[in-house]
């Protein structure tokens, strides 16, 4: 892997951690339960699952939708409220 690629991945990961912490703080201040957070994100995940990205190749659209859904699931795992059941 090239150095530029490693740097890009590190920057994206830093942004993911920052966003996860920001969402965790917002949800905490709003006193959202983990169940409410999960329900909200479940709805968004359903939208991502069926997202159609304009492309000449339907397989690319499906790949992008799957990657977005996977990234969303990973971020939700990062913002879980500590101490709450999954």
C-alpha positions as a printed Julia matrix, in Angstrom:
86×3 Matrix{Float64}:
   0.0    0.0     0.0
   1.32   3.41   -0.93
   2.05   6.06    1.68
  -0.59   8.38    0.18
  -3.21   5.63    0.52
  -2.22   4.98    4.13
  -2.48   8.69    4.92
  -5.91   8.88    3.29
  -7.15   5.88    5.27
  -5.81   7.4     8.5
  -7.56  10.7     7.78
 -10.87   8.97    7.06
 -10.57   6.91   10.24
  -9.87  10.08   12.26
 -12.99  11.69   10.78
 -15.03   8.57   11.62
 -13.85   8.67   15.24
 -14.57  12.38   15.48
 -18.08  11.96   14.06
 -18.81   8.99   16.29
 -17.78  10.93   19.38
 -19.8   13.97   18.29
 -22.9   11.83   17.75
 -22.35  10.07   21.08
 -22.26  13.47   22.81
 -25.34  14.73   20.97
 -27.31  11.58   21.76
 -26.19  11.8    25.38
 -27.21  15.45   25.72
 -30.6   14.64   24.14
 -30.89  11.64   26.49
 -31.59   9.21   23.66
 -31.68   5.57   24.74
 -29.7    3.0    22.81
 -33.02   1.6    21.56
 -33.98   5.01   20.1
 -30.58   5.37   18.48
 -30.77   1.87   17.01
 -34.29   2.48   15.65
 -33.24   5.73   13.99
 -30.19   4.15   12.42
 -32.17   1.08   11.33
 -34.4    3.38    9.27
 -31.39   5.06    7.68
 -29.78   1.67    6.98
 -32.97   0.61    5.15
 -32.67   3.69    2.94
 -28.99   3.0     2.28
 -29.75  -0.62    1.42
 -31.99   0.45   -1.47
 -30.03   3.52   -2.58
 -29.51   3.73   -6.33
 -26.46   5.65   -7.44
 -26.54   6.85  -11.05
 -24.16   4.65  -12.98
 -23.87   2.95  -16.35
 -23.26  -0.29  -14.46
 -25.94  -1.44  -11.98
 -23.3   -3.53  -10.19
 -21.39  -0.34   -9.29
 -24.57   1.19   -7.84
 -25.14  -1.96   -5.78
 -21.51  -1.97   -4.6
 -21.7    1.67   -3.5
 -24.98   1.05   -1.62
 -23.46  -1.98    0.12
 -20.32  -0.05    1.09
 -22.4    2.83    2.47
 -24.5    0.41    4.5
 -21.38  -1.29    5.87
 -19.77   2.05    6.77
 -22.96   3.15    8.49
 -23.1   -0.06   10.52
 -19.46   0.4    11.55
 -20.12   4.0    12.66
 -23.19   2.95   14.64
 -21.0    0.47   16.49
 -18.6    3.29   17.3
 -21.3    5.55   18.79
 -22.95   2.99   21.04
 -23.75   4.38   24.45
 -21.24   2.84   26.89
 -22.85   0.47   29.37
 -26.1    0.01   27.42
 -27.13  -3.38   26.11
 -26.87  -4.08   22.42
